[in-house]
Amino acid sequence: MVLPFYDVNPVRRTPWIMRLLIAANFAVFLVTPAVATIGVGAVSTADLCELEAFYHRYGAIPQELVDNEPLAQVPTGPAADGESCQVGSPGYDKVPALSALTSMFLHAGWLHLLGNMLFLFVFGNNVEERLGHLRFLLFYLAGGAIAAYGFALAFPGSEVPMVGASGAVSAVLGAYLVLYPRARVWSLVPVLLFIPLRLPAWLVLGLWFVLQYVYATGYATSGASGVAYLAHVLGFVFGFLVGLPLRRPRRRRRRPVPPNYPG
């Protein structure tokens, strides 16, 4: 998989919403229990139980989204013995529809966070410039929500929380592909080591989408990584469709008219 890190596609307006979204994702991550599980030492069972309870409270759970009701039994934290997680009735009121939004600002680790924010940083500024600040924010949130609900409809019985901005960022990628397919994107290509190459956006994002689609058609959630690839595909398709009517028509070059000399 190629890793984009810069696009040769300048903007004329400061992408304030993109910057605020990136800052918000980092800020939220630093105050969540996920930070306690990323240290160099061993992670305690209590920390893992607190993290699981946190994800069940603020993450998007497919069964909850489909039924529009919170689960009756959820992890609530570490058990008294300190060696297992306690399960019981949630001591809070949860609005499933709202969790489709809050889950976009939660991440499972640094790699998860940095990967999403890198793609948003590279491709988000141009999409924001085309849409405008407010419409970009609404588009971003709608993309994440549609990806979450789409995945939930495909797997309505799943009780595994979904977290991450991947669905929303995928919508940005889909819009960028249809709006700027010929833009050049500097990417690290895994040839022996990583070689920086300037590639067209249609190739970089096209390969990315094909990879997500292959995983999604094989199994929507990877058993090894727990990634909801189907949500990526749905977010990308949503962004692509939104971007279609916003494309600027290509200007045809006028052929020079030969001078008409009097004969």
Buried (B, 14 or more C-beta within 10 A) or exposed (E): EBBBBEBEBEEEEEBEBBBEBBEEBBEBBEEBBBBBBEEEEEEEBBBBBBBBBBBBBBBBBBBBBBEEEBBEEBBBBBBEEEEEBEBEEBEEEBEBEEBBBBBBBBBBEEEBBBBBBBBBBBBBBBBBBBBEBEBBBEBBBBBBBBBBBBBBEBBEEBEBBBBBBBBBBBBBBBBBBBBBBEBBBBBBBEEEEEEEBEBBBBBBBEBBBEBBBEBBEEEBBEEEEEBBBBBBBBBBBBBBEBBEEEEEEEEEEEEEEEEEEEE
